[in-house]
Amino acid sequence: MHYWTGGQCRNGNCSWVDGSSFDFENFGEGKSYSHDQCIVSSFEEGRWSVADCNEENCFVCETRVAMSDCADWYSAGYTEDGVYNIVVKGKFYKVYCDMHTAGGGWVMFQRRVDSSDSFWDHNWTEYRKGFGKMGPNTNFWMGNELLHQLTAKDRNVTLRVEMRGDRTPNAKNPDGYWWNHYFEFQIGPEETGYTLDGLAINWRNVEGNASTGWYDMTYSVGAKFSTVDRINDPRPNCVTDY
């Protein structure tokens, strides 16, 4: 069984059908070609041969691999920060990729640079779909639904948290910088309230300097997401007061 490769031979010369030269050839040994024939490849061996161009065969097309996250783009050689297109479960999304921090390939799902957006007063739908404009110096939330999809598709997702500056009046560390890495990060589907289903830290080798006490983020595993119009917290006033 054979398929068309998109190559052809005319007047003893072979090339792609658009006239461009081959970057490589894979003709089988002893395979000869004559005038005005098209190139086919064997499903079994992958070696090339020629056949009459009117012969019916399957054909192959070149297509770009669908990237499913920023790590895929980074692995493909894209190293500039910015907005990239990804495909998750057959749907197209835009995400902001950090290609420089800690090895690159990070999907940034939240950035808060100033108080122009208070974040806490957005409703459930806004947090599900996402809000703000993705950029290097803008406030945005990617969206809980996509966050769920991204953390569900891979076995072990790493969460990186960065915090800069304590804006509390008379704070002791107004220029402080805190960060940490968490592992096995997973957000449940909307039916469960976008529950924090997984989050772990290597206590024997803590990488960063943030959240390593009794109040560590891992203590929130099992908690549902809350917004001002859908409070799932056991303490209803927590969302509005803090």
N, C-alpha and C positions, 0 to 999 in steps of 0.2 A: 504494500500500500504506500502511496506517495502523496505529497502535497506540494503545491506550487510555492516557490521561494520568493518570487518577484524578480528573478533573474532571467536573462535571455541571451541567446547566442545568434549573432548575425554576421555573415561574411567571415566566419572563423573567429570573431571576437566576441567575448562575453562580458556583460555588464548588467547592472540593475536596469529595470525597465525605464527608469527616468534618465538613463544615460550615464549615471555616475559609476565610477570604477569600484570594483570590489575591494574591501579592506582585507579580505581573506578569501580563500577558495577551499572547497571541501569535496572536490570531485573524487569519486572512487577510482581505484587503480584499474587501468584498462578501459575506463569509460571514455568514449570518444564523442565528439559532437560535430555536427555538420551545419549546414546553413539554416538559418531561420527556425530555430528550435528554442523551447523554453526550458528552464531549469527546474527540476523537481528534486525533492529530498525524500529519502526513505524513512518511514516511521521507525523501523527496526534498527537501522544502522546510523541514520543521520547523514549518510554520504549522498553527494549530489550526482545526478545524471540528467540526461536531457530527454524530452518527449515532445511530440507534436503539440503545438500551442492550442490546438482545438480539442485536445483531450480533456475530459472533465476530471478535475481533481479538487480536493480541498485546498485552501490557501491560508497563509499566515500573514498577520499584520503586526507592525511594530507599534507598541503602545507604551505609555509611561506607567510605571508601577504606581499604584495608589498608596500614598503615604498615610499611615494611621495615627501618627503623632509626631512630635518634634524630633524625637530620637531617630525616627526613620529618615527625616530630612537631613539631619546632621550626619548620619551614616552615609548618605548619598553625596556628601561633600558640600552641603549648604551651611555656611558658618556665619551668616549675618543675622543679627537680631531683627525681628520683625514679624509681620502677620503672614501666616502660611495657610494654605488650604490642606485639609486632611479629610479622609473618608473613614467613617466608623459605621459599621453595619449598613453599608450601602448609601449612607447619607453624607453630604458634603457639609463641612463646617470650617469656620475660620478661627484660628487660634494664634495667640502671640507666643513666639518661641524665643527663649533666652539661649543663645548659642555660645555664650562665653563663660558663664558661671559654672564652676565645679565640673568641668568637662563638657558642658554644653548639652543641648538636646532637651531642655526643660520646657514643658507646657506651663505657662504662667496663667493661673486661673484667677488670681486677684492681685491688683496693684492699687495701693492707696498712697498718693503722694502729698495730699493736702486735705483740708477740711471743706473743700468746695462741694463734696458729696458726703453726706453723713453716713451712708450705708445702712444704718440701723432701721431707717424708716421705709425701706423698700419692701413691697409686699411679696407674698409667696410666688406669684406668677413671674414677677420681675427677677427674683432669685432663681427660679427654675429656668427661665430663658436667658438670663444674663442682662447686664446693663452697663452703660458707659461705653466709651470708645477705646479700643485696644491701641496702646501706643507706649513708647518708652517713658513718657512723663505724664501719663493720664491715669485717672481713677477708673477702674472697671472691675466687673465680676463676670467671669466667663459664662457661668450658668450651671446650676446643679445637675440638670439632665445630662449634659455633655460630660460633666465631671464624673457622674455615675458610670457612663458608658466607657470612659477612658480607664477608670480604675477597675472595671469589671473585665476588660478584654485581656489584661496581662496578669500573670500569676503574682508577681511581687513588684508593686509600684512604690517608688521612693517619693516621699513628700519633703520638700525643703521649705523651711520657714525662715524668713528674714524680717527683722524689725530694726528700724533706725530712729533714734532719738526719742526721748520721753518728753511729751509736750505738756505734761502735768505742771501747773504753776509751781515754781520753786523746786523743780525736780532735781535730784542729785546727779542724774546722768542725762542732761539735755542732748548730748551728742553721742549717746551710747549706741552700740551695735550688737545685736543678739541674733543668733541663728542656730539651727539644728537640722539634722536629718532624721526622718522617721521612716520606717519600713512597713511593708504589708498594708499600705494605705488602701482602703476600700470604702466607697460610699454606696449604700444600698439604693434601690429604685424608689421612685416617688411613692409607690404604694406603702412603703415602710416609713415614709417621712424622711427620705434621704438620710437614713441612719448611718452613723459612723460605724461601719461594720468591722473595720480593722485598722490598727495603728500600733506599731511596736517601736521600741528603741533598744539599742544595744547598751545595756547599763554597764557592761564591763569595758566598753570602749565608746563612750559618748563623744561624738565628733564635734559638736558645737558647744555654745555656752548658754543656751536659752532653755528654759523650762525643764529643769532637772530636779525639782523638788517635789513635794507631795502634790503640788498643783499641776503636775506634768499633764500634757495633752492626752496621753494615753489613758488617763482616768476618765476620759469622755467617751471611750468606746462603748457603743450601745445607745448613745444619746441620739435623739432625733433632731432634725434641723427645725429651727423656730424662726418665725417672722412676726411682725407686729399684728398681722391678721390671721396667723395660724400658730398659736403658742403651744408647743409640745413639751416645754420644760416643766418639771415637777413644781418649780417655783414660778408661777405665772408672771410675777413682777420683774423677774430677772431680765427679760427681753427689753422691757421699756425703761427700767431703772439703770441698767448697766450696759 
